[in-house]
Amino acid sequence: MDSSKVIRKAVIDLGTNTFNLLIAEWIDEKWRRIHSEKDGVALGMGGINQKIITEDAILRAEKALSHFKSIADSFGISEIQAVGTSAIRDAKNQSEFVERMKKGVGIDILVISGDEEADFIYRGVAKTIDFSVPSLIMDIGGGSTEFILVDKTGIQEKVSFNIGVSRILQLFSCDDPIKPDQVLELNQWLEDQVAGFFDHLKISRLIGASGSFETFYELIHNKTVPSLDNAIKLPFLNFYSELEHLIFSTQAERDLNPWIIPIRKKMAPYAAIKTKWVIDKLRISETYLSPYSLKEGLF
């Protein structure tokens, strides 16, 4: 094989809840995943609604990025593309954070807009499923949630709302388990935040971009998401039932559930509330999990 045709690099998605590392390579115009890893940094905890990245969160970020850089170094990778999303782009101390990561870790961070984030998510998801059926892509983040309306011609509409699960967790004081009237309150808050965006949409297929939708898959099937390059259809009735169960689950139940990763154990009900709200609002009848999202779109 001609080595000049091999391009290897690392991309890092610095999410509000989770930092995601992907190391992959291009070989003769095809790409191959070499290594992927995530770290529940919880960058937005303690300050996202005040538009601040706390000192504790900065230290967690530095530790995670140092680890990711050491992995990239072990693969002989010099090109690391790191992007910051909701918590970083909204932070008053954004410049300080970016500078500390550059000086302390040696990683340059490009802070992207919500619109750019939606573009990268689309590029990632588009690698896993065709859009011959008009679809709504949903990416549930800690700080924001992106919605991308797509069809076979490409993106029709895209938007990023600051309705991420970390924001919700820190904004609302809900009981354990959440009470039905609190779910209604959250639904009304979501309605207010999206300002009628969904009112004109007529769509029946929802595609969840990795993240929380991976947890939903694992809760439905009681097994790890398979390592695939194609989207997976979720059994709709089982999926919907699991969302309802998750919404009204207790913290103790989630703590004992091996299919919910630590960073999502507190926030999973809010992800479920938001997903069910979208399904009910649009009368969704078909749901998919895409294993790809922002980091694959970046690569």
Number of C-alpha atoms within 10 A of each C-alpha: 7 7 8 8 12 14 15 21 19 27 24 28 22 27 25 27 24 22 23 22 26 24 24 19 19 15 16 13 9 8 14 11 12 13 13 14 12 15 19 18 24 22 30 28 22 18 18 23 19 12 18 20 25 18 13 13 18 20 15 17 23 20 16 19 25 17 14 26 21 13 17 21 14 9 15 11 16 12 14 22 19 21 22 21 22 29 30 28 19 19 20 14 14 18 12 13 19 19 15 17 20 14 10 13 19 14 21 16 20 15 20 15 15 20 13 16 28 27 19 19 25 28 21 22 26 21 17 18 17 15 16 10 12 20 23 28 26 26 27 23 25 29 28 24 21 25 24 23 19 22 15 12 9 14 18 12 12 20 18 22 16 21 22 25 27 28 24 21 17 16 11 11 10 14 10 11 15 17 13 11 9 14 19 13 13 19 17 12 13 19 14 10 13 15 9 10 13 14 10 8 12 13 19 16 20 23 24 28 26 24 18 22 24 20 20 26 25 17 20 18 15 13 12 12 17 11 7 11 13 16 21 19 13 20 15 14 11 13 18 21 12 16 23 14 13 21 22 18 16 17 17 11 11 19 15 10 14 13 21 19 15 13 14 24 19 17 22 24 26 22 25 24 22 22 20 21 19 17 19 11 12 19 14 18 15 17 21 21 27 28 24 25 27 26 24 24 19 20 20
